[in-house]
Amino acid sequence: MKIPKQEYTPEFRELAVKRVRSGQGISAVAKDLGLIEQTLRNWVKAAAAGKLNSAGGKVVTPEQMELSRLRAENIRLKRECEILKKATAYFARDVQ
């Protein structure tokens, strides 16, 4: 099953990069925001080069930003649930 590509708002990206620049670790910020670490590393690198946000970006409300974060977290939690279901089935089979 292919996971759909997640689109993040420019404001969300800037917030994530600011948290990393303020001294928080990339892994901690990525986990907190429901991101893949490499994605966040790419954003930090792009921000350092001044190319984080594409030109002509639309204005995004805080609600849209929160929705984007929650969607990413929802995908992560669904993956974790799938893994737990498979592990439960595997270990239940071994016990019998």
Contacts in CASP RR format, 6 or more apart in sequence:
PFRMAT RR
TARGET T0000
AUTHOR 0000-0000-0000
METHOD contacts of the structure
MODEL  1
MKIPKQEYTPEFRELAVKRVRSGQGISAVAKDLGLIEQTLRNWVKAAAAG
KLNSAGGKVVTPEQMELSRLRAENIRLKRECEILKKATAYFARDVQ
3 75 0 8 1.000
3 79 0 8 1.000
6 68 0 8 1.000
6 71 0 8 1.000
6 72 0 8 1.000
6 75 0 8 1.000
7 68 0 8 1.000
8 68 0 8 1.000
8 72 0 8 1.000
9 60 0 8 1.000
9 64 0 8 1.000
9 65 0 8 1.000
9 68 0 8 1.000
10 52 0 8 1.000
10 53 0 8 1.000
10 54 0 8 1.000
10 57 0 8 1.000
10 60 0 8 1.000
11 60 0 8 1.000
11 65 0 8 1.000
12 33 0 8 1.000
12 60 0 8 1.000
12 65 0 8 1.000
12 68 0 8 1.000
12 69 0 8 1.000
13 43 0 8 1.000
13 47 0 8 1.000
13 52 0 8 1.000
13 53 0 8 1.000
14 47 0 8 1.000
14 52 0 8 1.000
14 53 0 8 1.000
15 65 0 8 1.000
16 29 0 8 1.000
16 30 0 8 1.000
16 33 0 8 1.000
16 35 0 8 1.000
16 40 0 8 1.000
16 43 0 8 1.000
17 40 0 8 1.000
17 43 0 8 1.000
17 44 0 8 1.000
17 47 0 8 1.000
17 52 0 8 1.000
19 29 0 8 1.000
20 26 0 8 1.000
20 29 0 8 1.000
20 40 0 8 1.000
20 44 0 8 1.000
21 44 0 8 1.000
26 37 0 8 1.000
26 40 0 8 1.000
26 41 0 8 1.000
26 44 0 8 1.000
27 37 0 8 1.000
29 35 0 8 1.000
29 40 0 8 1.000
30 36 0 8 1.000
30 37 0 8 1.000
30 39 0 8 1.000
30 40 0 8 1.000
33 40 0 8 1.000
33 69 0 8 1.000
33 72 0 8 1.000
34 69 0 8 1.000
34 72 0 8 1.000
34 73 0 8 1.000
34 76 0 8 1.000
35 72 0 8 1.000
43 52 0 8 1.000
46 52 0 8 1.000
END
